[in-house]
Amino acid sequence: MAVAQVNAPAIFDLKSASLSVVALLLQTHHLDDLACEFARRFDAYSGFFNNDPVVVDLAALANTPASIDFKALIELLRHYKMQLVGARAGNKLQMQAARSAGLVDVPVDLARTSDSPATPSPFGASTASPTMVLHRPLRSGQQVYARGGDLVILAAVNFGAEVIADGHIHVYAPLRGKAIAGAKGNVEARIFSTCMEPELVAIAGTYRTTETPLQPEIVGKPAQIRLEGERLIFEALI
């Protein structure tokens, strides 16, 4: 008979953990419409997500009889490298359907999203977040993504290159490629360059391409880009 060793080391521990998740605030139960909107925002740009855990927030649909095809929603998010793990704030039938699809109930105070705007600073929104710094130029076809923070580049971003950040983008050199700030919806994110000549810029899903020429006082000059409502604002820095 095997005898348990009283002083044997534990082979596992259980500890509480604070996990960072993406909250998807669902406004419609029509997944075809949702798929079209995801395609509009993300199909042209890879690197936004990297198997991020997602909680779907159903508060906007809780007072309706709307049912959600959670299995189809799981597949849609998986296509964009997001893993749906839980649901919250739905009505009884919606939450039952979520559990039947293998999702867990998430308390409303977890995966919380802020409903109040950040207090602006003179340089845009400032939060404690990691910053990625690049010293080399980026050639056509190259892509860099600063996940969860700001991106600072000390060399040229050439035509055909792509820079992405969840926070701000600073380019202390010519910006000629694509720059996508606030990639996960931060509407306070900004784009700065000492020589603004981009082929495409985007902040929190609002885009502008070279089909709309920059103003003469902006093109090739030090400038910043910020979001005002659903409109990109270009401002000279000097």
Residue, then its C-alpha position, 0 to 999 in steps of 0.5 A: m500500500a502506498v503511503a502519502q508523504v506528509n512533507a511531499p511538495a505540492i504539485f499545484d497551487l491555486k491563487s487569485a489572478s487579475l486577467s486582462v480581457v477585451a470587452l465586446l459591447l454587443q449592440t446587435h444580435h444580427l451577426d451578419d452585420l457584426a461580421c461586416e463591421f469587423a471586416r471593415r475595421f480589421d480585414a486590411y490590417s493584421g496584428f490587432f489581436n493575438n488570441d486575446p480573451v474576450v468577454v461579451d457584454l450584453a447589457a444593450l440587448a438585455n431588455t430585448p427578446a433578442s437571442i444570440d447565436f453564441k457558437a457563430l459569435i465564437e467562430l467570428l471572433r476566432h477568425y480575428k484571433m480573439q477567444l470568447v470565454g465569457a458573457r455578462a449582463g444579459n437577460k436570463l435566456q441570453m445567459q442560459a444560451a451563453r452557458s450552453a455554448g460553453l461560456v462562463d458567467v462574468p460578474v459585471d465588475l470584471a472586465r470593466t470598461s470605463d464609461s467616463p472619458a479620460t482627463p485630457s492632458p496637453f499631449g492627449a490621454s496619458t496612462a501608465s502603459p508600456t512603450m515600444v521604441l524603434h531605432r531602425p527604419l521600416r521598409s515596405g511590407q514590414q509591420v510593427y505593433a505596440r500592444g497595450g501601449d505607445l509606439v515611438i519610432l526614431a527613423a522613417v516609416n517608408f511607403g508600404a510599411e505599417v505601424i500599429a499601437d493601442g496607444h499613441i504613435h510618435v514618428y520622429a522622422p518621415l511618416r510615409g506608410k500606414a499609421i494606426a493608433g488606438a487600434k483597440g478603440n482608444v479614441e484619445a490616441r494620437i499620431f505625431s510625426t515630424c514629417m507628416e506624409p502618410e498613405l493611410v492613418a487611422i485612430a480607433g477605426t476612423y480612417r483617412t487615405t491619400e485619396t483625400p490630400l493633406q492640407p499644404e500646411i500639414v504635408g511634409k511638416p511636423a503635425q499631429i492627428r487626433l479624433e474629434g467625434e468620428r472625424l480626424i483632425f490634422e494640426a500643425l505643430i509649429 
